[in-house]
Amino acid sequence: MTGPAPDGTRAADVLTVVSVADVTPSVRRVTLTGESAAVAAAGPTVNLLVPRVDDPEPRWPRIQRDGRIVWPEGSHGIALRSYTARRQDPAAGELDIDFVLHGDGPAAAWAAAARPGALLAVAGAASLAERPARWLLLAGDETALPAISRLLAAAPPETSGVVYLEVAGPAEEQPLAAPAGIALHWLHREATPPGESTLLVDAVAALDRPEGDDVFAWIGAESAAVRAIRADLRGRWGLGRAQHHAIGYWRRGRAMAPAG
Ligand SMILES: Cc1cc2nc3c(=O)[nH]c(=O)nc-3n(C[C@H](O)[C@H](O)[C@H](O)COP(=O)(O)OP(=O)(O)OC[C@H]3O[C@@H](n4cnc5c(N)ncnc54)[C@H](O)[C@@H]3O)c2cc1C
């Protein structure tokens, strides 16, 4: 991480691809390397600056003290996208990001073409907005699987609860370590396109609210499904704002933001 310039901005942290591996048919793990401090700061949720495929010298934006991005003038082709650091190892200077290869969009295209030596930059990070609770509901699709894997890994062993993970089919399931009291359910979309199934919404709708208030629900998936689940949890379950975090991880038919 480089220090601030006289105008108070600093360079974005640039990471270099060291390896690429297909975790499942539609998920590509990109392992990146960078300075220890940059890797430590790049997660769990990370704002990626994704250059055009094969751009040898991306014109990275700069970052203001308050985290705002100062974009370069003119066309630069860099897209800002939110992802999750599946693994951060600052000592080794390594970071894994699992990209869903959904076939469209600058980030999916970049991941599909990523080779060792390719560059990606980081423009900030955030928490997963989780709260400690004795009972957890975690629900999401492939895009939220990295976040859910981290939430499960961080849950104390005495935690109980339910996880619903919607994926295309058995080949998309990944081994996940979870406390013994958490029941993990894989939901298979089969031929239904991503973002068009009601599997997650239906699964939560069929779930009774656990007793007590020591409950936290974390939901990440396509926006319409998240909206429906959020309404169910606030209405039928009566969860307060501090008892749930439900955000759209992507929007069907809409890019998250245009590339510059
Ligand atoms: C906090 C947060 C963390 C996230 N973590 C991850 C992560 O770790 N891994 C990951 O893969 N994604 C993750 N996502 C989702 C990712 O940011 C979106 O899928 C994003 O749209 C991908 O950008 P893109 O440039 O590939 O596509 P965009 O340019 O945003 O979209 C182009 C087209 O692709 C469609 N599309 C986008 N995503 C999908 C999808 N998953 N399946 C089918 N169609 C899609 C859009 O509807 C649009 O029509 C996360 C999102 C958030 C908000």
The ligand as a Tripos MOL2 file, in Angstrom:
@<TRIPOS>MOLECULE
LIG
   53    58     1     0     0
SMALL
NO_CHARGES

@<TRIPOS>ATOM
      1 C1        -21.1340   -7.7160   -1.4210 C.3       1 LIG1
      2 C2        -21.1150   -8.5890   -2.6720 C.ar      1 LIG1
      3 C3        -20.2430   -9.6710   -2.7470 C.ar      1 LIG1
      4 C4        -20.2130  -10.4890   -3.8930 C.ar      1 LIG1
      5 N1        -19.3550  -11.5610   -3.9420 N.ar      1 LIG1
      6 C5        -19.2950  -12.3190   -5.0800 C.ar      1 LIG1
      7 C6        -18.3640  -13.4110   -5.1700 C.ar      1 LIG1
      8 O1        -17.5530  -13.6730   -4.2780 O.2       1 LIG1
      9 N2        -18.3790  -14.1380   -6.3240 N.ar      1 LIG1
     10 C7        -19.2330  -13.8480   -7.3800 C.ar      1 LIG1
     11 O2        -19.1940  -14.5370   -8.4090 O.2       1 LIG1
     12 N3        -20.1090  -12.8140   -7.2930 N.ar      1 LIG1
     13 C8        -20.1450  -12.0500   -6.1920 C.ar      1 LIG1
     14 N4        -21.0180  -11.0030   -6.1250 N.ar      1 LIG1
     15 C9        -21.9130  -10.7670   -7.2750 C.3       1 LIG1
     16 C10       -21.2450   -9.9800   -8.4170 C.3       1 LIG1
     17 O3        -20.8100   -8.7210   -7.9340 O.3       1 LIG1
     18 C11       -22.2960   -9.8010   -9.5330 C.3       1 LIG1
     19 O4        -22.6390  -11.0630  -10.0870 O.3       1 LIG1
     20 C12       -21.8440   -8.8610  -10.6350 C.3       1 LIG1
     21 O5        -22.9840   -8.5060  -11.3970 O.3       1 LIG1
     22 C13       -20.8050   -9.4750  -11.5360 C.3       1 LIG1
     23 O6        -20.3340   -8.4690  -12.3890 O.3       1 LIG1
     24 P1        -20.1480   -8.6990  -13.9720 P.3       1 LIG1
     25 O7        -19.3080   -7.5690  -14.4510 O.co2     1 LIG1
     26 O8        -19.6760  -10.0960  -14.2220 O.co2     1 LIG1
     27 O9        -21.6310   -8.6010  -14.5330 O.3       1 LIG1
     28 P2        -22.5440   -7.2520  -14.6820 P.3       1 LIG1
     29 O10       -21.9210   -6.3280  -15.6660 O.co2     1 LIG1
     30 O11       -22.8530   -6.7100  -13.3370 O.co2     1 LIG1
     31 O12       -23.8870   -7.8740  -15.3020 O.3       1 LIG1
     32 C14       -23.9490   -8.2590  -16.6880 C.3       1 LIG1
     33 C15       -25.1280   -9.2230  -16.8710 C.3       1 LIG1
     34 O13       -24.8380  -10.4240  -16.1690 O.3       1 LIG1
     35 C16       -25.9340  -10.7690  -15.3070 C.3       1 LIG1
     36 N5        -25.3850  -11.4200  -14.1020 N.ar      1 LIG1
     37 C17       -24.6120  -10.8590  -13.1310 C.ar      1 LIG1
     38 N6        -24.2890  -11.7750  -12.1870 N.ar      1 LIG1
     39 C18       -24.8750  -12.9420  -12.5790 C.ar      1 LIG1
     40 C19       -24.8990  -14.2640  -12.0450 C.ar      1 LIG1
     41 N7        -24.2600  -14.5880  -10.8960 N.pl3     1 LIG1
     42 N8        -25.5990  -15.2260  -12.7250 N.ar      1 LIG1
     43 C20       -26.2450  -14.9330  -13.8730 C.ar      1 LIG1
     44 N9        -26.2480  -13.6930  -14.4400 N.ar      1 LIG1
     45 C21       -25.5620  -12.7140  -13.7930 C.ar      1 LIG1
     46 C22       -26.6400   -9.4330  -15.0120 C.3       1 LIG1
     47 O14       -27.9860   -9.6450  -14.7110 O.3       1 LIG1
     48 C23       -26.4490   -8.6770  -16.3150 C.3       1 LIG1
     49 O15       -27.4620   -9.0020  -17.2260 O.3       1 LIG1
     50 C24       -21.0700  -10.1950   -4.9880 C.ar      1 LIG1
     51 C25       -21.9320   -9.0850   -4.9170 C.ar      1 LIG1
     52 C26       -21.9610   -8.2920   -3.7630 C.ar      1 LIG1
     53 C27       -22.9110   -7.1100   -3.7030 C.3       1 LIG1
@<TRIPOS>BOND
     1     1     2 1
     2     2     3 ar
     3     2    52 ar
     4     3     4 ar
     5     4     5 ar
     6     4    50 ar
     7     5     6 ar
     8     6     7 ar
     9     6    13 1
    10     7     8 2
    11     7     9 ar
    12     9    10 ar
    13    10    11 2
    14    10    12 ar
    15    12    13 ar
    16    13    14 ar
    17    14    15 1
    18    14    50 ar
    19    15    16 1
    20    16    17 1
    21    16    18 1
    22    18    19 1
    23    18    20 1
    24    20    21 1
    25    20    22 1
    26    22    23 1
    27    23    24 1
    28    24    25 2
    29    24    26 1
    30    24    27 1
    31    27    28 1
    32    28    29 2
    33    28    30 1
    34    28    31 1
    35    31    32 1
    36    32    33 1
    37    33    34 1
    38    33    48 1
    39    34    35 1
    40    35    36 1
    41    35    46 1
    42    36    37 ar
    43    36    45 ar
    44    37    38 ar
    45    38    39 ar
    46    39    40 ar
    47    39    45 ar
    48    40    41 1
    49    40    42 ar
    50    42    43 ar
    51    43    44 ar
    52    44    45 ar
    53    46    47 1
    54    46    48 1
    55    48    49 1
    56    50    51 ar
    57    51    52 ar
    58    52    53 1
@<TRIPOS>SUBSTRUCTURE
     1 LIG1         1 GROUP 0 **** ****
